[in-house]
């Protein structure tokens, strides 16, 4: 589970970087693309939070 959690954080970082590039280089990013990216980051955060809870329970 810890490995999966690290993969989720890696994926989240990649999505955030892609959003930063999209918003800094295009000048006028498509709102739908940014909204979808933000939703993706929020989903990854929720998954990471669930994994964190599972890991805490498993270690006790």
MIMARKE-522570 format. One record per atom (N, C-alpha, C, O): residue in three letters; atom name; z, x, y. Coordinates in Angstrom, 1 decimal. Each point is the difference from the previous one (the first is absolute). Example, Ala and Ser with C-alpha at 12.3 -4.5 7.8 and 13.67 -1.06 7.14 Angstrom:
<recs>
REC|res|atom|w|u|v
REC|ALA|N|7.8|13.2|-5.7
REC|ALA|CA|0.0|-0.9|1.2
REC|ALA|C|0.0|0.9|1.2
REC|ALA|O|0.7|1.0|0.0
REC|SER|N|-1.4|-1.4|1.1
REC|SER|CA|0.0|0.9|1.1
REC|SER|C|0.8|-0.8|1.1
REC|SER|O|0.1|0.5|1.1
</recs>
This chain:
<recs>
REC|res|atom|w|u|v
REC|UNK|N|0.0|0.8|-1.2
REC|UNK|CA|0.0|-0.8|1.2
REC|UNK|C|0.0|0.9|1.3
REC|UNK|O|-0.6|-0.4|1.0
REC|UNK|N|1.3|1.5|-1.1
REC|UNK|CA|0.0|0.9|1.2
REC|UNK|C|-1.4|0.5|0.3
REC|UNK|O|-0.3|0.1|1.2
REC|UNK|N|-0.5|0.2|-2.2
REC|UNK|CA|-1.3|0.4|0.2
REC|UNK|C|-0.9|-1.1|0.7
REC|UNK|O|-0.8|0.3|0.8
REC|UNK|N|1.0|-1.5|-1.3
REC|UNK|CA|-0.7|-1.1|0.6
REC|UNK|C|0.4|-0.2|1.5
REC|UNK|O|-0.9|-0.3|0.8
REC|UNK|N|2.2|0.5|-0.6
REC|UNK|CA|0.4|-0.2|1.4
REC|UNK|C|-0.6|1.1|0.9
REC|UNK|O|-0.4|-0.3|1.1
REC|UNK|N|0.3|1.5|-1.6
REC|UNK|CA|-0.7|1.1|0.8
REC|UNK|C|-1.4|-0.4|0.2
REC|UNK|O|-0.6|0.3|1.1
REC|UNK|N|-0.1|-0.8|-2.1
REC|UNK|CA|-1.4|-0.4|0.2
REC|UNK|C|-0.1|-1.1|1.0
REC|UNK|O|-1.0|0.0|0.8
REC|UNK|N|1.9|-0.9|-0.7
REC|UNK|CA|0.0|-1.1|1.0
REC|UNK|C|0.1|0.6|1.4
REC|UNK|O|-0.7|-0.4|0.9
REC|UNK|N|1.6|1.3|-0.8
REC|UNK|CA|0.2|0.6|1.3
REC|UNK|C|-1.2|0.8|0.4
REC|UNK|O|-0.4|0.1|1.2
REC|UNK|N|-0.3|0.6|-2.1
REC|UNK|CA|-1.2|0.7|0.2
REC|UNK|C|-1.1|-0.9|0.5
REC|UNK|O|-0.7|0.3|0.9
REC|UNK|N|0.6|-1.4|-1.6
REC|UNK|CA|-1.1|-1.0|0.3
REC|UNK|C|0.3|-0.6|1.4
REC|UNK|O|-0.9|-0.2|0.8
REC|UNK|N|2.2|-0.1|-0.5
REC|UNK|CA|0.4|-0.5|1.3
REC|UNK|C|-0.4|1.0|1.1
REC|UNK|O|-0.6|-0.4|1.1
REC|UNK|N|0.9|1.6|-1.3
REC|UNK|CA|-0.3|1.1|1.0
REC|UNK|C|-1.5|0.0|0.2
REC|UNK|O|-0.5|0.2|1.2
REC|UNK|N|-0.3|-0.3|-2.2
REC|UNK|CA|-1.5|0.1|0.1
REC|UNK|C|-0.5|-1.2|0.8
REC|UNK|O|-0.9|0.1|0.8
REC|UNK|N|1.5|-1.3|-1.0
REC|UNK|CA|-0.5|-1.2|0.7
REC|UNK|C|0.4|0.2|1.5
REC|UNK|O|-0.8|-0.4|0.9
REC|UNK|N|2.0|0.8|-0.6
REC|UNK|CA|0.4|0.2|1.4
REC|UNK|C|-0.9|1.0|0.7
REC|UNK|O|-0.4|-0.2|1.1
REC|UNK|N|0.1|1.4|-1.8
REC|UNK|CA|-0.9|1.0|0.6
REC|UNK|C|-1.4|-0.7|0.2
REC|UNK|O|-0.6|0.3|1.1
REC|UNK|N|0.1|-1.0|-2.0
REC|UNK|CA|-1.3|-0.7|0.2
REC|UNK|C|0.0|-0.9|1.2
REC|UNK|O|-0.9|-0.1|0.8
REC|UNK|N|2.0|-0.7|-0.7
REC|UNK|CA|0.1|-0.9|1.2
REC|UNK|C|0.1|0.8|1.3
REC|UNK|O|-0.6|-0.4|1.0
REC|UNK|N|1.3|1.5|-1.0
REC|UNK|CA|0.1|0.9|1.2
REC|UNK|C|-1.4|0.5|0.4
REC|UNK|O|-0.3|0.0|1.1
REC|UNK|N|-0.4|0.5|-2.1
REC|UNK|CA|-1.4|0.5|0.3
REC|UNK|C|-0.9|-1.1|0.5
REC|UNK|O|-0.7|0.2|0.9
REC|UNK|N|0.8|-1.4|-1.6
REC|UNK|CA|-0.9|-1.1|0.4
REC|UNK|C|0.3|-0.4|1.5
REC|UNK|O|-0.9|-0.4|0.7
REC|UNK|N|2.2|0.3|-0.4
REC|UNK|CA|0.3|-0.5|1.4
REC|UNK|C|-0.2|1.1|1.0
REC|UNK|O|-0.1|-0.3|1.2
REC|UNK|N|0.2|1.6|-1.5
REC|UNK|CA|-0.2|1.0|1.0
REC|UNK|C|-1.4|0.5|0.2
REC|UNK|O|-0.3|0.5|1.1
REC|UNK|N|-0.6|-0.7|-2.1
REC|UNK|CA|-1.3|0.5|0.1
REC|UNK|C|-1.1|-1.0|0.4
REC|UNK|O|-1.0|0.3|0.6
REC|UNK|N|1.3|-1.6|-0.9
REC|UNK|CA|-1.0|-1.0|0.2
REC|UNK|C|0.1|-0.6|1.4
REC|UNK|O|-1.0|-0.6|0.5
REC|UNK|N|2.2|0.7|0.1
REC|UNK|CA|0.1|-0.6|1.3
REC|UNK|C|0.2|-1.5|-0.1
REC|UNK|O|0.8|-0.6|0.8
REC|UNK|N|-1.5|-0.1|-1.7
REC|UNK|CA|0.2|-1.4|-0.1
REC|UNK|C|-0.1|-0.4|-1.5
REC|UNK|O|-1.0|-0.5|-0.4
REC|UNK|N|2.1|0.7|-0.3
REC|UNK|CA|0.0|-0.3|-1.4
REC|UNK|C|-0.1|-1.5|-0.3
REC|UNK|O|0.5|-0.8|0.8
REC|UNK|N|-1.1|0.5|-1.8
REC|UNK|CA|-0.1|-1.4|-0.4
REC|UNK|C|1.5|-0.5|-0.3
REC|UNK|O|0.7|0.6|-0.8
REC|UNK|N|-0.3|-1.7|1.5
REC|UNK|CA|1.3|-0.5|-0.2
REC|UNK|C|0.3|-0.4|-1.4
REC|UNK|O|1.1|0.2|-0.5
REC|UNK|N|-2.0|-0.7|-0.2
REC|UNK|CA|0.2|-0.4|-1.4
REC|UNK|C|0.3|1.2|-0.9
REC|UNK|O|0.8|0.0|-0.9
REC|UNK|N|-1.5|1.2|1.2
REC|UNK|CA|0.3|1.2|-0.7
REC|UNK|C|1.4|0.5|0.2
REC|UNK|O|0.7|0.4|-0.9
REC|UNK|N|-0.3|-0.4|2.2
REC|UNK|CA|1.4|0.4|0.3
REC|UNK|C|1.0|-0.9|-0.6
REC|UNK|O|1.0|0.4|-0.6
REC|UNK|N|-1.2|-1.7|0.7
REC|UNK|CA|0.9|-1.0|-0.6
REC|UNK|C|0.1|0.2|-1.5
REC|UNK|O|1.1|-0.1|-0.5
REC|UNK|N|-2.2|0.3|-0.1
REC|UNK|CA|0.0|0.2|-1.5
REC|UNK|C|0.8|1.3|-0.3
REC|UNK|O|0.7|0.1|-1.0
REC|UNK|N|-0.9|0.9|1.8
REC|UNK|CA|0.7|1.3|-0.3
REC|UNK|C|1.5|-0.1|0.2
REC|UNK|O|0.7|0.5|-0.8
REC|UNK|N|-0.3|-1.2|1.9
REC|UNK|CA|1.4|-0.2|0.2
REC|UNK|C|0.6|-0.9|-1.1
REC|UNK|O|1.1|0.3|-0.5
REC|UNK|N|-1.8|-1.3|0.0
REC|UNK|CA|0.5|-0.8|-1.1
REC|UNK|C|0.1|0.9|-1.3
REC|UNK|O|0.9|-0.2|-0.7
REC|UNK|N|-1.8|1.1|0.5
REC|UNK|CA|0.0|0.9|-1.1
REC|UNK|C|1.3|0.9|0.0
REC|UNK|O|0.6|0.2|-1.0
REC|UNK|N|-0.3|0.3|2.2
REC|UNK|CA|1.1|0.9|0.2
REC|UNK|C|1.3|-0.9|-0.3
REC|UNK|O|0.9|0.5|-0.6
REC|UNK|N|-0.8|-1.7|1.1
REC|UNK|CA|1.1|-0.8|-0.2
REC|UNK|C|0.2|-0.3|-1.5
REC|UNK|O|1.1|-0.1|-0.5
REC|UNK|N|-2.2|-0.1|-0.2
REC|UNK|CA|0.1|-0.3|-1.4
REC|UNK|C|0.5|1.2|-0.8
REC|UNK|O|0.8|-0.1|-0.8
REC|UNK|N|-1.3|1.3|1.2
REC|UNK|CA|0.5|1.2|-0.6
REC|UNK|C|1.4|0.3|0.3
REC|UNK|O|0.8|0.4|-0.9
REC|UNK|N|-0.3|-0.8|2.1
REC|UNK|CA|1.4|0.1|0.3
REC|UNK|C|0.8|-0.9|-0.9
REC|UNK|O|1.1|0.4|-0.4
REC|UNK|N|-1.5|-1.6|0.2
REC|UNK|CA|0.7|-0.9|-0.8
REC|UNK|C|0.1|0.5|-1.5
REC|UNK|O|1.0|-0.1|-0.6
REC|UNK|N|-2.1|0.7|0.1
REC|UNK|CA|0.0|0.5|-1.3
REC|UNK|C|0.9|1.2|-0.1
REC|UNK|O|0.8|0.1|-1.0
REC|UNK|N|-0.8|0.8|2.0
REC|UNK|CA|0.9|1.1|0.0
REC|UNK|C|1.5|-0.4|0.0
REC|UNK|O|0.8|0.6|-0.6
REC|UNK|N|-0.5|-1.7|1.4
REC|UNK|CA|1.3|-0.5|0.1
REC|UNK|C|0.5|-0.5|-1.4
REC|UNK|O|1.1|0.3|-0.4
REC|UNK|N|-2.0|-1.0|-0.3
REC|UNK|CA|0.3|-0.5|-1.3
REC|UNK|C|0.3|1.1|-1.0
REC|UNK|O|0.9|0.0|-0.8
REC|UNK|N|-1.8|1.0|0.9
REC|UNK|CA|0.2|1.2|-0.9
REC|UNK|C|1.3|0.7|0.3
REC|UNK|O|0.7|0.4|-1.0
REC|UNK|N|-0.4|-0.3|2.2
REC|UNK|CA|1.3|0.7|0.4
REC|UNK|C|1.2|-0.8|-0.6
REC|UNK|O|0.9|0.7|-0.5
REC|UNK|N|-1.0|-2.0|0.6
REC|UNK|CA|1.1|-0.8|-0.6
REC|UNK|C|0.1|0.2|-1.5
REC|UNK|O|1.1|0.1|-0.6
REC|UNK|N|-2.2|-0.1|-0.1
REC|UNK|CA|-0.1|0.2|-1.4
REC|UNK|C|0.6|1.4|-0.4
REC|UNK|O|0.7|0.1|-1.0
REC|UNK|N|-1.1|0.9|1.8
REC|UNK|CA|0.4|1.4|-0.3
REC|UNK|C|1.6|0.1|0.2
REC|UNK|O|0.6|0.6|-0.8
REC|UNK|N|-0.1|-1.3|1.8
REC|UNK|CA|1.4|0.1|0.3
REC|UNK|C|0.8|-0.7|-1.2
REC|UNK|O|1.0|0.5|-0.5
REC|UNK|N|-1.6|-1.7|0.0
REC|UNK|CA|0.7|-0.7|-1.1
REC|UNK|C|-0.1|0.8|-1.2
REC|UNK|O|1.0|0.1|-0.8
REC|UNK|N|-2.1|0.6|0.5
REC|UNK|CA|-0.2|0.8|-1.2
REC|UNK|C|0.9|1.2|0.0
REC|UNK|O|0.4|0.5|-1.1
REC|UNK|N|-0.1|0.0|2.3
REC|UNK|CA|0.8|1.3|0.0
REC|UNK|C|1.5|-0.3|-0.1
REC|UNK|O|0.8|0.9|-0.1
REC|UNK|N|-0.4|-2.2|0.2
REC|UNK|CA|1.5|-0.3|-0.1
REC|UNK|C|0.4|-0.3|-1.4
REC|UNK|O|1.2|-0.3|-0.3
</recs>
